Amino acid sequence: MKVNVIYLTLIIGSYGFTNSQTHASKFIVKNNSQRTLEIKIMKQFAGIDIRYSKCRVENYDEHTEYFSTSGNYFLKI
């Protein structure tokens, strides 16, 4: 029996605002699998789930998403 495993590395960093940096934080996805990932980054506003952004990460690729506002976000993969 062959088992397919999707390795997903998530790195979320918070950074302070400086003159050279305009983003509050960033989210890095490293897809170490043979499958393409479709990721929706969601944010909840007044009890309603709102899509913040959508990205597609090809196999063995990396994607960085920058956030301009702070808050609680969640993923739908």
DABELPE-V284282 format. One line per field, one symbol per residue. phi: phi as a letter, one per 40 degrees, with the letter a starting at -180 (. if undefined). psi: psi as a letter, one per 30 degrees, with the letter a starting at -180 (. if undefined). A space follows every 10 residues. Layout:
# DABELPE-V284282
phi->???
psi->???
This chain:
# DABELPE-V284282
phi->.cbcbbcbbb bbbbbccbcc bbbcaabbbb cbbcbcbbbb cbbcbfgbcb ccabbbbccf bbbbbbbcbc icbabbb
psi->kkkkkjkjkk jkkkllklef kgkellkkkj jhlglkkjkk jlkkjhgkkk kelklkjlkh lkkkkkkfll akllkj.
